[in-house]
Amino acid sequence: MAETMTDAEAALEWQRFAEMDLNSAEFLLKMRPIPIEVICFHCQQSAEKSLKSILVFRSIFPPKTHDLQELMKLCAPYLTETESVAAQCRHLNQYSVRPRYPQEIDITEAKLRQAVTDAKTMFDYTKRFCPSR
C-alpha cells in the first residue's frame, strides 16, 4: 500500500514541478531560434504550480484553472504583500493557453524576458509561504 504524502510533502512536489518549468524556460533561452511561445508557457506554468503549492500546503485541493489571478485570490488569505506580485500574475496569465497554438499571440523578445523575470519572482515569492527542502 502506497504511503500518503503530507500536505507539506505534496506542496514541495508542486514546488519541484514549478522549478522544473522555470529551469526549462531558462534552458530554452539558449536555443536558436528562441522558442518564445514555449518559454512563455513554461513561465506561466511555473507561476501556476507555485501558487497551487500554497493551496496544497494549506490542505486545499487546487482547482483546475490556469488563471493566475484567480489562484492568487484563493491564496491571498495565506500570503502577505500580494500586491507586490499582482503585476506578475497579470503579465503571465496571457501565456497559459494561447501560446500553445499557432498564430494566437505575438510575443516580443522584451515580453519574453519579462515573462522569465516574472516567473522567477513568483517562484521566489511563493517559496516563502511553504515548507523548505
C-alpha positions, 0 to 999 in steps of 0.5 A: 500500500502506497504511503500518503504524502503530507500536505507539506510533502505534496506542496514541495512536489508542486514546488519541484514541478514549478522549478522544473518549468522555470529551469526549462524556460531558462534552458530554452533561452539558449536555443536558436531560434528562441522558442518564445511561445514555449518559454512563455508557457513554461513561465506561466506554468511555473507561476501556476504550480507555485501558487497551487503549492500554497493551496496544497500546503494549506490542505486545499485541493487546487482547482483546475484553472490556469488563471493566475489571478484567480489562484492568487485570490484563493491564496491571498488569505495565506500570503502577505504583500500580494500586491507586490506580485499582482503585476506578475500574475497579470503579465503571465496569465496571457501565456497559459493557453494561447501560446500553445497554438499557432498564430494566437499571440505575438510575443516580443523578445522584451515580453519574453524576458519579462515573462522569465523575470516574472516567473522567477519572482513568483517562484521566489515569492511563493517559496516563502509561504511553504515548507523548505527542502 
